[in-house]
Amino acid sequence: MGDEIVGAPDYEPLRVGVIGTGLAMDRLHWPAIRRLPGHVKVVAFAEPDDVAASRFQATSGLPETARYLDYRDLLARDDLDAAVILLPIPMLHGAALASLEAGLHVFCEKPPGGDLAEAREFLSLEAAHPGRRLFVAENFFYRDDLRLARAAIESGALGRIHSMAWRITGQYVPRDGTFSSTPWRQQPQYRGGTHLDGGIHMMAAIRLLLGDPARIHGLVQHANGRMGGPSTLLLHVVFTSGAVGSYSAIHPEIAVPPDDASLRIFGDDGSMVLTPAYSQEHRGYTIYPARGVAEEVRVRRSSGALLDGGYVNEWIDFADAVRRGTPPVGTVAQSVMNMVPILRGLDSAEAGGVAIDVTPDCPLQPSEVSVPLWRPGTSADLACGLDLEVSRRAIT
Ligand SMILES: NC(=O)c1ccc[n+]([C@@H]2O[C@H](COP(=O)([O-])OP(=O)(O)OC[C@H]3O[C@@H](n4cnc5c(N)ncnc54)[C@H](O)[C@@H]3O)[C@@H](O)[C@H]2O)c1
């Protein structure tokens, strides 16, 4: 299994300084970056926590001199192209501002702010630094199973889409070594707790496949004394296209039985069921047409490596955007629009559960085909040059 999965591009790798080497770096970004030595090279990092710093030093092989306690000292280096910001949500904006002011391009984790006022500040940050890329990471835009599902929908496989349904349930309590162990998630200083932190990815998938919501009805419940924020968020959605959908995320303190967790999309000519993202060996979707046999589509890595959550593709898009000037999918605007259904759902719940339009107070206009589909390079082939194998089989 080779580390280098995509041939070196025709540019020098981006030299990046990382701000925060906690769980997202350890579990998600480093496994992707280490497979893309032609695209990105970590030069230095800032991390005040000794445990997180030595773990990253050990996995990355960077010398002790590459570590900074204060990210302002890291930003003063003269050998960086970009800053990579992997900080707790309330710290993202300050670090993005400082990095842009230091003249760097920025790869910043989601969400762009803890509410819509902060989202507007992120948008102004981008407007104030037009010569620099401000990329907001949203790995679900880059997941191969979701990209293929979007292409199938675009090809008309389901006909007119009228409905969607997605229910995600699971106990949510602090567990060592997992994202729930971080104190900033247990007492969230941003709206919606886990729904804005983790649920934003589901909104990204929904928007990629169905376009933007136009009208939302939200309800919440509190059944978790250990993780702050509402434990349940229910959304009823009317999309800009006219389709309707229901999304439920239920994360109580007590254990709950296993659930299906499949996103289902219903059209006049067929239905699509996506696999939940749990499997790292293969993921995909099945289309059940109105007439004829069902087709199962699965993606896996040709090399046998495990699938990631789209992080490798995300890094390729960021490196291409900086080096080649191509427009990236992971813009501030796209991540702001991923926040909107959650935040307007919370507004609706706080207003007593009345349905509300997304548009008033929305920093951007919702649209029917909202998220561009990421393709590697200029190829029409969604798998071109990637470590990706697509299999299709009829289910009789
Ligand atoms: N895309 C995804 O799938 C995904 C998953 C998890 C987290 N995230 C995002 O990544 C970000 C980080 O989340 P995490 O789970 O890694 O959190 P974490 O708490 O594990 O890591 C944050 C790190 O930042 C460090 N830090 C704190 N203050 C600092 C400072 N002033 N300078 C430098 N470092 C500092 C902490 O010591 C910690 O190691 C969040 O924005 C989160 O939303 C994204």
The ligand as an SDF file (V2000), in Angstrom:
LIG
                    3D

 44 48  0  0  0  0  0  0  0  0999 V2000
  -13.9440   17.7340    9.2750 N   0  0  0  0  0  0  0  0  0  0  0  0
  -14.0910   16.9170   10.2710 C   0  0  0  0  0  0  0  0  0  0  0  0
  -14.4790   15.7820   10.0730 O   0  0  0  0  0  0  0  0  0  0  0  0
  -13.7360   17.3690   11.6590 C   0  0  0  0  0  0  0  0  0  0  0  0
  -13.6870   16.4360   12.6960 C   0  0  0  0  0  0  0  0  0  0  0  0
  -13.2630   16.8630   13.9400 C   0  0  0  0  0  0  0  0  0  0  0  0
  -12.9540   18.1890   14.1530 C   0  0  0  0  0  0  0  0  0  0  0  0
  -13.0590   19.0810   13.1450 N   0  0  0  0  0  0  0  0  0  0  0  0
  -12.7500   20.4970   13.3680 C   0  0  0  0  0  0  0  0  0  0  0  0
  -11.3750   20.6070   13.6770 O   0  0  0  0  0  0  0  0  0  0  0  0
  -11.1690   21.6070   14.6750 C   0  0  0  0  0  0  0  0  0  0  0  0
  -10.3850   20.9950   15.8240 C   0  0  0  0  0  0  0  0  0  0  0  0
  -11.1110   19.9340   16.4140 O   0  0  0  0  0  0  0  0  0  0  0  0
  -10.3680   18.7910   17.2540 P   0  0  0  0  0  0  0  0  0  0  0  0
  -11.3330   17.7040   17.4420 O   0  0  0  0  0  0  0  0  0  0  0  0
   -9.0410   18.4870   16.6520 O   0  0  0  0  0  0  0  0  0  0  0  0
  -10.1400   19.5450   18.6480 O   0  0  0  0  0  0  0  0  0  0  0  0
   -9.0030   19.2590   19.7010 P   0  0  0  0  0  0  0  0  0  0  0  0
   -9.4080   19.9290   20.9470 O   0  0  0  0  0  0  0  0  0  0  0  0
   -8.6870   17.7970   19.7200 O   0  0  0  0  0  0  0  0  0  0  0  0
   -7.7220   19.9850   19.0540 O   0  0  0  0  0  0  0  0  0  0  0  0
   -7.5200   21.3600   19.1300 C   0  0  0  0  0  0  0  0  0  0  0  0
   -6.0510   21.5820   19.4400 C   0  0  0  0  0  0  0  0  0  0  0  0
   -5.7840   22.9820   19.4370 O   0  0  0  0  0  0  0  0  0  0  0  0
   -4.8230   23.2170   20.4440 C   0  0  0  0  0  0  0  0  0  0  0  0
   -4.8130   24.6350   20.7920 N   0  0  0  0  0  0  0  0  0  0  0  0
   -5.5780   25.2890   21.6830 C   0  0  0  0  0  0  0  0  0  0  0  0
   -5.2360   26.5930   21.7200 N   0  0  0  0  0  0  0  0  0  0  0  0
   -4.2280   26.7590   20.8320 C   0  0  0  0  0  0  0  0  0  0  0  0
   -3.4610   27.8790   20.4070 C   0  0  0  0  0  0  0  0  0  0  0  0
   -3.6420   29.1030   20.9230 N   0  0  0  0  0  0  0  0  0  0  0  0
   -2.5080   27.6830   19.4450 N   0  0  0  0  0  0  0  0  0  0  0  0
   -2.3030   26.4540   18.9170 C   0  0  0  0  0  0  0  0  0  0  0  0
   -2.9940   25.3640   19.2920 N   0  0  0  0  0  0  0  0  0  0  0  0
   -3.9600   25.5130   20.2340 C   0  0  0  0  0  0  0  0  0  0  0  0
   -5.2690   22.3110   21.5780 C   0  0  0  0  0  0  0  0  0  0  0  0
   -4.2320   22.0990   22.5250 O   0  0  0  0  0  0  0  0  0  0  0  0
   -5.6750   21.0620   20.8290 C   0  0  0  0  0  0  0  0  0  0  0  0
   -4.6010   20.1390   20.7110 O   0  0  0  0  0  0  0  0  0  0  0  0
  -12.5480   22.1350   15.0270 C   0  0  0  0  0  0  0  0  0  0  0  0
  -12.7560   23.3090   14.3060 O   0  0  0  0  0  0  0  0  0  0  0  0
  -13.5080   21.0700   14.5580 C   0  0  0  0  0  0  0  0  0  0  0  0
  -14.7530   21.6070   14.1660 O   0  0  0  0  0  0  0  0  0  0  0  0
  -13.4330   18.6860   11.9000 C   0  0  0  0  0  0  0  0  0  0  0  0
  1  2  1  0
  2  3  2  0
  2  4  1  0
  4  5  1  0
  4 44  2  0
  5  6  2  0
  6  7  1  0
  7  8  2  0
  8  9  1  0
  8 44  1  0
  9 10  1  0
  9 42  1  0
 10 11  1  0
 11 12  1  0
 11 40  1  0
 12 13  1  0
 13 14  1  0
 14 15  2  0
 14 16  1  0
 14 17  1  0
 17 18  1  0
 18 19  2  0
 18 20  1  0
 18 21  1  0
 21 22  1  0
 22 23  1  0
 23 24  1  0
 23 38  1  0
 24 25  1  0
 25 26  1  0
 25 36  1  0
 26 27  1  0
 26 35  1  0
 27 28  2  0
 28 29  1  0
 29 30  1  0
 29 35  2  0
 30 31  1  0
 30 32  2  0
 32 33  1  0
 33 34  2  0
 34 35  1  0
 36 37  1  0
 36 38  1  0
 38 39  1  0
 40 41  1  0
 40 42  1  0
 42 43  1  0
M  CHG  2   8   1  16  -1
M  END
$$$$
